Structures are given as structure tokens and as C-alpha cells.
Amino acid sequence: MRPILPLIVLTTLLQACTLTPPAPMPPIGSCGAAGLQGLVGSPVALLPADGPWGALRVIRPGQMVTMDYSESRLNVTLDAADIILTLACG
């Protein structure tokens, strides 16, 4: 009976080491950023007040932002003159 105990322990350890599959990536462009890329280089005032995004986050130079990801949030990165540098979901 003793030779079985190490086999059970080894099997349990190997099962604990198995990798879980990665979480699926959210759909690209679900916040509408793809359709707004023509606004890059324009003043932020030209950004529509409403759109398909669930939330809008305006990021100014030096501003700290959280690293959480929300596929429905539109991130608008501006320069010091409030010109749009990037539009991306997240």
C-alpha cells in the first residue's frame, strides 16, 4: 500500500500545476473608437457628446489613470493644447 501513496501525491501535485486557459479578449472597438479615428489631431471640443461608449475618460498630460480595463469606455488622450492624440477602448 505504501508505493501508492507517493503516486497519489505526485498526481495531485501535477494536477495543481496545470495551466488554465487565458480569458478571451474583449471585442476590439466595442466603444466606438474605430469610427472616431478621424478626430485624431483635432480639438477635443469636436468629440461628439454622445456615442456608443459606456463611459468617457479624458486623459491629459501627466494625469494618473487606473489600469482597469472596460471595453465600453472610450479613452481620449490629449496634449497640452487639448488636441486629441489617441482614441482607444479601455
VMD Tcl script that draws the C-alpha trace (Angstrom):
set ca {
  {0.00 0.00 0.00}
  {2.92 2.34 0.60}
  {4.00 2.61 -3.08}
  {0.57 4.02 -3.93}
  {0.84 6.99 -1.54}
  {3.73 8.69 -3.44}
  {1.85 8.13 -6.69}
  {-1.25 9.84 -5.28}
  {0.82 12.77 -4.01}
  {2.61 13.12 -7.36}
  {-0.69 13.02 -9.28}
  {-2.19 15.67 -7.01}
  {0.82 17.95 -7.47}
  {0.72 17.56 -11.24}
  {-2.98 18.41 -11.35}
  {-2.30 21.56 -9.32}
  {0.31 22.66 -11.87}
  {-1.96 22.53 -14.92}
  {-2.45 25.81 -16.71}
  {-5.84 27.40 -17.04}
  {-6.71 28.84 -20.44}
  {-6.44 32.64 -20.72}
  {-9.59 34.72 -20.57}
  {-10.96 35.63 -24.01}
  {-10.06 39.07 -25.27}
  {-12.94 41.57 -25.43}
  {-14.14 42.64 -28.87}
  {-11.96 45.32 -30.44}
  {-13.66 48.63 -30.99}
  {-16.66 47.97 -28.78}
  {-16.54 51.58 -27.52}
  {-16.68 53.11 -31.00}
  {-13.04 54.27 -31.13}
  {-12.53 52.83 -34.62}
  {-15.15 55.16 -36.08}
  {-13.66 58.23 -34.39}
  {-10.06 57.91 -35.59}
  {-10.64 60.81 -37.99}
  {-10.73 63.12 -34.95}
  {-7.09 62.42 -34.02}
  {-5.29 65.76 -34.34}
  {-8.49 67.75 -33.75}
  {-9.58 69.73 -30.67}
  {-11.39 67.66 -28.07}
  {-14.37 70.02 -28.42}
  {-15.18 68.26 -31.74}
  {-15.75 64.93 -29.97}
  {-19.49 64.11 -30.01}
  {-21.20 64.44 -26.65}
  {-22.89 61.06 -27.03}
  {-21.83 57.86 -28.71}
  {-21.63 54.09 -28.34}
  {-19.23 54.29 -25.42}
  {-20.46 53.45 -21.94}
  {-18.08 55.92 -20.30}
  {-15.66 58.58 -21.48}
  {-12.23 59.10 -19.91}
  {-10.26 62.16 -20.97}
  {-6.54 61.83 -20.18}
  {-4.44 64.97 -20.06}
  {-0.61 65.15 -19.95}
  {0.77 63.94 -16.62}
  {-2.61 62.74 -15.38}
  {-2.61 59.45 -13.49}
  {-5.17 56.86 -14.56}
  {-6.17 53.46 -13.25}
  {-5.07 50.34 -15.13}
  {-8.50 48.69 -15.06}
  {-9.98 47.75 -18.41}
  {-13.52 48.50 -19.51}
  {-14.30 47.50 -23.10}
  {-17.11 50.04 -23.33}
  {-15.05 53.01 -22.07}
  {-13.57 55.44 -24.61}
  {-10.15 56.76 -23.58}
  {-9.26 60.09 -25.16}
  {-5.61 61.11 -24.74}
  {-4.95 64.85 -25.17}
  {-1.88 67.03 -25.47}
  {-1.35 70.27 -23.52}
  {-3.46 72.23 -26.04}
  {-6.43 69.78 -25.72}
  {-5.73 68.22 -29.12}
  {-6.71 64.56 -29.43}
  {-3.65 62.30 -29.63}
  {-5.32 58.89 -29.34}
  {-8.78 57.36 -29.12}
  {-8.94 53.82 -27.75}
  {-11.25 51.48 -25.90}
  {-10.30 50.52 -22.40}
}
mol new
graphics top color blue
foreach p $ca { graphics top sphere $p radius 0.5 }
foreach p [lrange $ca 0 end-1] q [lrange $ca 1 end] { graphics top cylinder $p $q radius 0.2 }
display resetview
